[in-house]
Amino acid sequence: MRDEPAVIRTGSHFEAVRLPAALVHDLAATVADEAVSRQSVERTFHGVGIHSAVIADPARRWYYVLVPPGTAEEWDDTFECPGRDHYLGVPATHRADPPGTHWLLSPPEGEEDLCDLDAVRRLTATGSEGRAR
């Protein structure tokens, strides 16, 4: 089995919203009122309606939430959503655990499994509110 992420161009099948791990971990600690763990991070995503298509890149301290193509054109959030012709390291579908880049939440099997834009906005709005305090 191949363990290295494939570098895939965004825009055709998906785009990605890039979220700082520190932000997600702060939300996870607040939501769970406990130390940050994988389970608390997963609950944070689930709490806003995100159940699949999230990549964890612990070395670079990012989470990538995969969203439908064309999202960048309408994205007006402070968090980056590179559109067409950017490249993202996407782990093999069997890579669900560290070390390295892995799927925090299951890989999408099709466009219907990509993250709902409203759910991503709920997460980023919660994160932005927490940062403003």
Backbone as a chain_set.jsonl record, in Angstrom:
{"seq": "MRDEPAVIRTGSHFEAVRLPAALVHDLAATVADEAVSRQSVERTFHGVGIHSAVIADPARRWYYVLVPPGTAEEWDDTFECPGRDHYLGVPATHRADPPGTHWLLSPPEGEEDLCDLDAVRRLTATGSEGRAR", "coords": {"N": [[0.836, -1.187, 0.0], [0.436, 2.22, -0.722], [1.72, 4.95, 1.048], [2.275, 7.638, 0.917], [0.969, 10.957, 0.498], [-1.08, 11.804, -2.323], [-0.552, 14.323, -4.689], [-2.911, 16.484, -5.616], [-4.668, 18.419, -7.972], [-6.754, 21.093, -7.184], [-10.184, 22.082, -7.753], [-11.403, 20.721, -9.929], [-12.686, 18.332, -8.949], [-13.021, 18.869, -6.286], [-12.628, 21.478, -3.813], [-10.786, 23.108, -1.179], [-11.145, 24.2, 2.157], [-8.924, 25.763, 4.216], [-8.016, 25.315, 7.491], [-6.583, 26.551, 10.48], [-4.924, 24.394, 12.734], [-4.72, 25.147, 15.404], [-6.952, 26.785, 15.846], [-9.096, 24.953, 15.431], [-8.503, 23.137, 17.46], [-8.774, 24.764, 19.713], [-11.538, 25.238, 19.604], [-12.412, 22.597, 19.917], [-11.573, 22.042, 22.525], [-13.162, 23.812, 23.933], [-15.801, 23.043, 23.257], [-15.878, 20.376, 24.115], [-15.054, 20.634, 26.688], [-12.737, 19.572, 27.757], [-9.455, 18.04, 27.582], [-7.821, 18.364, 24.438], [-8.461, 15.962, 22.039], [-8.429, 13.41, 19.515], [-11.047, 12.491, 19.367], [-12.499, 14.633, 20.504], [-11.998, 16.621, 18.63], [-13.176, 15.48, 16.363], [-15.85, 15.45, 17.284], [-16.301, 18.185, 17.351], [-16.316, 18.904, 14.616], [-18.463, 17.254, 13.809], [-20.498, 18.426, 15.291], [-21.23, 20.725, 13.91], [-22.22, 19.698, 11.642], [-20.46, 18.457, 9.865], [-19.341, 15.556, 8.543], [-17.638, 14.008, 7.04], [-14.824, 13.932, 4.745], [-12.532, 15.42, 5.691], [-9.244, 16.376, 6.046], [-6.359, 15.844, 7.975], [-3.388, 17.524, 8.618], [-0.913, 17.185, 10.429], [1.825, 17.882, 10.604], [2.103, 20.339, 9.343], [0.218, 21.678, 10.678], [-2.56, 22.031, 9.969], [-6.003, 21.724, 9.052], [-7.888, 20.429, 6.421], [-10.838, 21.026, 4.878], [-12.816, 19.463, 2.692], [-14.621, 20.734, 0.007], [-17.313, 21.441, -2.362], [-16.492, 21.91, -5.889], [-15.957, 25.213, -7.127], [-16.515, 26.606, -4.863], [-14.632, 28.489, -3.908], [-15.1, 30.718, -5.457], [-17.339, 31.9, -4.349], [-16.686, 32.158, -1.749], [-16.398, 33.956, 1.195], [-15.099, 34.203, 3.537], [-12.754, 34.604, 6.266], [-10.922, 32.591, 6.32], [-8.729, 30.686, 4.303], [-9.617, 29.554, 1.057], [-8.448, 28.018, -1.375], [-8.915, 28.11, -4.846], [-9.424, 26.947, -8.111], [-6.748, 25.15, -9.662], [-4.861, 24.974, -7.6], [-2.812, 23.0, -5.453], [-3.1, 20.064, -3.478], [-2.053, 17.906, -0.905], [-3.3, 14.797, -0.725], [-4.271, 12.217, 1.324], [-3.909, 8.619, 1.009], [-6.807, 6.541, 0.777], [-6.88, 4.661, 2.826], [-5.437, 5.764, 4.882], [-6.01, 6.635, 7.898], [-5.017, 7.394, 10.284], [-2.474, 9.044, 12.308], [1.099, 8.544, 11.973], [1.759, 11.522, 10.013], [0.049, 13.02, 7.149], [-3.409, 12.499, 7.117], [-6.74, 11.066, 6.98], [-9.0, 12.678, 8.917], [-11.754, 12.643, 9.146], [-13.79, 10.437, 7.281], [-12.797, 9.724, 3.869], [-14.199, 11.291, 0.943], [-16.515, 9.629, -1.197], [-17.715, 10.527, -3.387], [-18.984, 13.545, -4.939], [-21.229, 14.125, -3.411], [-20.459, 13.545, -0.842], [-18.832, 15.581, -0.017], [-18.09, 18.432, 2.068], [-20.701, 20.377, 3.441], [-21.267, 23.699, 2.644], [-22.554, 25.584, 4.32], [-22.271, 24.34, 6.794], [-19.497, 24.436, 7.102], [-19.191, 27.186, 7.255], [-20.551, 27.659, 9.67], [-18.755, 26.492, 11.449], [-16.417, 28.057, 11.011], [-17.392, 30.562, 11.721], [-17.912, 30.236, 14.434], [-15.302, 29.813, 15.275], [-14.151, 32.282, 14.586], [-15.54, 34.011, 16.284], [-14.587, 33.139, 18.753], [-11.906, 33.877, 18.556], [-12.114, 36.611, 18.555], [-12.684, 37.327, 21.124]], "CA": [[0.0, 0.0, 0.0], [1.157, 3.481, -0.815], [1.403, 5.78, 2.202], [2.52, 9.057, 0.667], [-0.19, 11.642, -0.091], [-1.072, 12.157, -3.74], [-0.73, 15.76, -4.882], [-4.039, 16.602, -6.535], [-5.078, 19.784, -8.296], [-8.112, 21.426, -6.757], [-11.031, 22.793, -8.703], [-12.196, 19.84, -10.785], [-13.536, 17.438, -8.166], [-13.215, 19.456, -4.964], [-11.747, 22.548, -3.352], [-10.545, 22.863, 0.243], [-11.019, 25.318, 3.089], [-7.786, 25.462, 5.086], [-8.254, 25.814, 8.848], [-5.454, 26.333, 11.388], [-5.175, 23.391, 13.771], [-4.895, 25.83, 16.701], [-8.35, 27.209, 15.909], [-9.939, 23.766, 15.592], [-8.231, 22.575, 18.781], [-9.41, 25.656, 20.69], [-12.971, 24.934, 19.562], [-12.605, 21.256, 20.473], [-11.413, 22.134, 23.983], [-14.324, 24.546, 24.441], [-17.0, 22.23, 23.047], [-15.821, 19.152, 24.916], [-14.643, 20.999, 28.033], [-11.742, 18.57, 28.13], [-8.232, 18.144, 26.801], [-8.045, 18.1, 23.02], [-8.161, 14.613, 21.573], [-9.029, 13.182, 18.206], [-12.499, 12.379, 19.539], [-13.081, 15.962, 20.72], [-11.927, 17.327, 17.34], [-14.234, 14.904, 15.526], [-17.136, 15.947, 17.792], [-16.417, 19.586, 16.945], [-16.77, 18.897, 13.221], [-19.809, 16.661, 13.761], [-21.437, 19.358, 15.91], [-21.71, 21.707, 12.932], [-22.757, 18.976, 10.49], [-19.409, 17.951, 8.98], [-19.186, 14.152, 8.921], [-16.649, 13.342, 6.193], [-14.018, 14.773, 3.862], [-11.621, 16.321, 6.402], [-7.863, 15.9, 6.079], [-5.499, 16.407, 9.013], [-1.977, 17.628, 8.259], [-0.328, 17.592, 11.703], [3.158, 18.476, 10.461], [1.943, 21.752, 8.975], [-0.791, 22.181, 11.618], [-3.748, 22.452, 9.235], [-7.071, 20.812, 8.666], [-8.457, 20.785, 5.128], [-12.223, 20.597, 4.751], [-13.069, 19.399, 1.255], [-15.902, 21.336, -0.359], [-17.571, 21.303, -3.796], [-15.814, 22.818, -6.813], [-16.614, 26.505, -7.29], [-16.692, 27.246, -3.562], [-13.742, 29.651, -3.764], [-15.692, 31.863, -6.148], [-18.333, 32.541, -3.489], [-16.196, 32.127, -0.379], [-16.138, 35.312, 1.684], [-14.665, 34.007, 4.908], [-11.353, 34.982, 6.495], [-10.073, 31.417, 6.153], [-8.384, 30.495, 2.9], [-10.206, 28.509, 0.228], [-7.846, 28.093, -2.709], [-9.811, 27.617, -5.885], [-8.859, 26.142, -9.186], [-5.319, 25.108, -9.965], [-3.981, 24.85, -6.443], [-2.509, 21.589, -5.249], [-3.28, 19.62, -2.104], [-1.636, 16.541, -0.606], [-4.468, 14.023, -0.307], [-3.812, 10.901, 1.756], [-4.577, 7.424, 0.494], [-8.067, 6.337, 1.489], [-6.677, 3.832, 4.016], [-4.651, 6.513, 5.886], [-6.953, 7.241, 8.831], [-4.342, 7.665, 11.55], [-1.101, 9.545, 12.229], [1.737, 9.823, 11.686], [1.611, 12.09, 8.686], [-1.241, 13.482, 6.659], [-4.376, 11.403, 7.175], [-8.153, 11.438, 7.007], [-9.612, 12.797, 10.238], [-13.088, 12.121, 8.866], [-13.682, 9.568, 6.115], [-12.654, 10.343, 2.549], [-15.441, 11.298, 0.158], [-16.597, 8.683, -2.308], [-18.24, 11.299, -4.504], [-19.252, 14.942, -4.596], [-22.263, 14.184, -2.372], [-19.807, 13.386, 0.461], [-18.057, 16.772, 0.325], [-18.67, 19.176, 3.19], [-21.708, 21.393, 3.187], [-20.7, 25.033, 2.834], [-23.146, 26.211, 5.505], [-21.654, 23.716, 7.965], [-18.141, 25.002, 7.214], [-19.353, 28.569, 7.74], [-20.873, 27.601, 11.103], [-17.505, 26.207, 12.157], [-15.505, 29.215, 10.954], [-17.995, 31.659, 12.476], [-17.65, 29.924, 15.838], [-13.873, 30.059, 15.485], [-13.884, 33.723, 14.525], [-16.065, 34.599, 17.517], [-13.664, 32.794, 19.825], [-10.68, 34.656, 18.393], [-12.4, 38.043, 18.816], [-12.819, 37.562, 22.572]], "C": [[0.875, 1.242, 0.0], [0.734, 4.373, 0.347], [1.629, 7.266, 1.988], [1.267, 9.702, 0.081], [0.001, 11.878, -1.592], [-1.289, 13.661, -3.835], [-1.767, 15.937, -5.992], [-4.401, 18.069, -6.734], [-6.521, 20.005, -7.874], [-8.878, 22.091, -7.893], [-11.882, 21.897, -9.568], [-13.186, 18.995, -9.995], [-13.861, 17.984, -6.784], [-12.324, 20.682, -4.826], [-11.594, 22.32, -1.854], [-10.476, 24.174, 1.011], [-9.931, 24.906, 4.076], [-7.995, 26.128, 6.441], [-7.028, 25.548, 9.724], [-5.822, 25.317, 12.474], [-5.413, 24.057, 15.123], [-6.346, 26.273, 16.889], [-9.264, 26.02, 16.186], [-9.742, 23.172, 16.987], [-8.818, 23.448, 19.889], [-10.92, 25.39, 20.755], [-13.25, 23.576, 20.203], [-12.502, 21.28, 21.99], [-12.624, 22.818, 24.611], [-15.582, 23.693, 24.376], [-17.006, 21.035, 24.0], [-15.534, 19.435, 26.379], [-13.686, 19.94, 28.601], [-10.487, 18.808, 27.315], [-8.536, 17.759, 25.35], [-7.575, 16.684, 22.69], [-8.76, 14.473, 20.177], [-10.553, 13.141, 18.323], [-13.139, 13.756, 19.742], [-13.045, 16.789, 19.436], [-13.016, 16.795, 16.407], [-15.603, 15.406, 15.971], [-17.364, 17.405, 17.399], [-16.909, 19.685, 15.506], [-18.201, 18.351, 13.127], [-20.861, 17.636, 14.287], [-21.97, 20.428, 14.97], [-22.235, 21.037, 11.661], [-21.729, 18.502, 9.489], [-19.079, 16.531, 9.438], [-18.19, 13.391, 8.063], [-15.814, 14.402, 5.49], [-13.188, 15.833, 4.589], [-10.256, 15.65, 6.505], [-7.125, 16.61, 7.212], [-4.058, 16.387, 8.506], [-1.236, 18.108, 9.508], [1.043, 18.253, 11.581], [3.066, 19.967, 10.157], [0.894, 22.45, 9.835], [-1.998, 22.806, 10.919], [-4.759, 21.329, 9.203], [-7.602, 21.328, 7.338], [-9.849, 20.177, 5.04], [-12.549, 20.636, 3.26], [-14.503, 19.817, 0.948], [-16.097, 21.226, -1.872], [-16.764, 22.297, -4.646], [-16.635, 24.097, -6.982], [-16.813, 27.249, -5.986], [-15.865, 28.514, -3.439], [-14.331, 30.899, -4.406], [-16.694, 32.612, -5.275], [-17.879, 32.623, -2.032], [-15.83, 33.53, 0.077], [-15.688, 35.283, 3.143], [-13.197, 34.416, 5.037], [-10.401, 33.811, 6.326], [-9.914, 31.095, 4.68], [-9.123, 29.313, 2.27], [-9.604, 28.649, -1.163], [-8.789, 27.473, -3.734], [-9.105, 26.725, -6.87], [-7.34, 26.255, -9.235], [-4.398, 25.306, -8.769], [-3.783, 23.353, -6.236], [-2.585, 21.25, -3.77], [-2.792, 18.18, -1.983], [-2.815, 15.789, -0.016], [-4.001, 12.623, 0.073], [-4.554, 9.768, 1.052], [-5.81, 7.151, 1.355], [-7.906, 5.499, 2.756], [-5.931, 4.561, 5.14], [-5.593, 7.271, 6.805], [-6.314, 7.614, 10.165], [-2.968, 8.266, 11.305], [-0.131, 8.365, 12.282], [1.459, 10.273, 10.247], [0.196, 12.526, 8.359], [-2.195, 12.294, 6.594], [-5.801, 11.96, 7.161], [-8.617, 11.49, 8.452], [-11.025, 12.223, 10.164], [-13.034, 11.46, 7.496], [-13.56, 10.318, 4.79], [-13.975, 10.302, 1.781], [-15.383, 10.244, -0.946], [-17.11, 9.369, -3.563], [-18.542, 12.708, -4.027], [-20.303, 15.077, -3.498], [-21.681, 14.044, -0.964], [-18.936, 14.576, 0.852], [-18.799, 17.572, 1.385], [-19.624, 20.255, 2.718], [-21.129, 22.767, 3.54], [-21.275, 25.743, 4.052], [-22.544, 25.636, 6.786], [-20.236, 24.263, 8.18], [-18.22, 26.429, 7.735], [-19.731, 28.614, 9.22], [-19.603, 27.378, 11.922], [-16.593, 27.434, 12.163], [-16.069, 30.409, 11.702], [-17.763, 31.465, 13.966], [-16.192, 30.198, 16.165], [-13.523, 31.525, 15.469], [-14.38, 34.433, 15.775], [-15.119, 34.346, 18.68], [-12.382, 33.59, 19.763], [-10.892, 36.122, 18.751], [-12.477, 38.332, 20.307], [-11.522, 37.929, 23.225]], "O": [[1.92, 1.289, 0.649], [-0.457, 4.539, 0.609], [1.206, 8.074, 2.814], [0.575, 9.089, -0.732], [1.115, 12.122, -2.056], [-2.132, 14.21, -3.125], [-1.529, 15.587, -7.148], [-4.434, 18.852, -5.784], [-7.399, 19.197, -8.175], [-8.296, 22.59, -8.856], [-12.999, 22.278, -9.917], [-14.372, 18.944, -10.32], [-14.865, 17.603, -6.181], [-11.399, 20.895, -5.609], [-12.223, 21.411, -1.311], [-9.837, 25.132, 0.578], [-10.003, 23.843, 4.691], [-8.133, 27.348, 6.531], [-6.49, 24.441, 9.713], [-6.904, 25.384, 13.057], [-6.228, 23.576, 15.91], [-6.898, 26.144, 17.981], [-10.11, 26.079, 17.078], [-10.707, 22.751, 17.624], [-9.306, 22.929, 20.893], [-11.498, 25.326, 21.84], [-14.219, 23.426, 20.948], [-13.273, 20.602, 22.67], [-13.058, 22.442, 25.7], [-16.343, 23.632, 25.342], [-18.027, 20.729, 24.616], [-15.747, 18.569, 27.228], [-13.811, 19.492, 29.74], [-10.461, 19.685, 26.451], [-9.405, 16.929, 25.085], [-6.459, 16.278, 23.015], [-9.513, 15.336, 19.728], [-11.262, 13.69, 17.479], [-14.215, 14.016, 19.204], [-13.959, 17.574, 19.18], [-13.698, 17.572, 15.739], [-16.434, 15.753, 15.131], [-18.498, 17.81, 17.143], [-17.817, 20.462, 15.21], [-19.045, 18.928, 12.442], [-21.985, 17.668, 13.788], [-23.045, 20.98, 15.205], [-22.645, 21.715, 10.719], [-22.088, 18.17, 8.359], [-18.606, 16.317, 10.554], [-17.921, 12.223, 8.34], [-16.06, 15.601, 5.62], [-13.139, 16.989, 4.171], [-10.129, 14.522, 6.98], [-7.251, 17.822, 7.385], [-3.571, 15.362, 8.026], [-0.957, 19.3, 9.641], [1.379, 19.111, 12.397], [3.863, 20.76, 10.659], [0.703, 23.662, 9.733], [-2.405, 23.929, 11.217], [-4.42, 20.151, 9.312], [-7.749, 22.537, 7.154], [-10.012, 18.959, 5.118], [-12.557, 21.701, 2.643], [-15.459, 19.322, 1.545], [-15.139, 20.946, -2.593], [-16.403, 23.379, -4.183], [-17.866, 24.057, -6.979], [-17.236, 28.405, -5.994], [-16.35, 29.516, -2.916], [-14.085, 32.013, -3.944], [-16.882, 33.818, -5.437], [-18.621, 33.108, -1.178], [-15.044, 34.215, -0.577], [-15.888, 36.248, 3.881], [-12.491, 34.556, 4.039], [-9.193, 34.012, 6.201], [-10.86, 31.22, 3.902], [-9.238, 28.237, 2.856], [-10.172, 29.315, -2.029], [-9.385, 26.424, -3.488], [-8.299, 25.868, -6.507], [-6.747, 27.282, -8.905], [-3.266, 25.762, -8.928], [-4.52, 22.541, -6.795], [-2.187, 22.042, -2.917], [-3.075, 17.341, -2.839], [-3.277, 16.113, 1.078], [-3.409, 11.918, -0.745], [-5.672, 9.94, 0.566], [-5.837, 7.502, 2.535], [-8.72, 5.615, 3.673], [-5.809, 4.024, 6.241], [-5.941, 8.42, 6.531], [-6.995, 8.096, 11.071], [-2.359, 8.049, 10.257], [-0.554, 7.261, 12.622], [0.994, 9.505, 9.405], [-0.721, 12.415, 9.173], [-1.846, 11.227, 6.089], [-6.022, 13.161, 7.311], [-8.63, 10.469, 9.139], [-11.433, 11.423, 11.006], [-12.28, 11.908, 6.633], [-14.133, 11.392, 4.609], [-14.772, 9.38, 1.955], [-14.335, 10.006, -1.546], [-16.957, 8.852, -4.67], [-18.375, 13.024, -2.849], [-20.274, 16.041, -2.733], [-22.348, 14.392, 0.011], [-18.359, 14.583, 1.939], [-20.004, 17.401, 1.57], [-19.379, 20.947, 1.73], [-20.568, 22.953, 4.619], [-20.543, 26.441, 4.753], [-22.332, 26.365, 7.754], [-19.832, 24.521, 9.314], [-17.407, 26.835, 8.565], [-19.285, 29.502, 9.946], [-19.408, 28.005, 12.963], [-16.058, 27.805, 13.208], [-15.307, 31.195, 12.265], [-17.454, 32.419, 14.68], [-15.884, 30.754, 17.219], [-12.686, 31.973, 16.253], [-13.726, 35.349, 16.274], [-14.879, 35.235, 19.497], [-11.822, 33.946, 20.8], [-9.965, 36.798, 19.197], [-12.346, 39.487, 20.712], [-11.481, 38.155, 24.435]]}, "num_chains": 1, "name": "protein.A"}
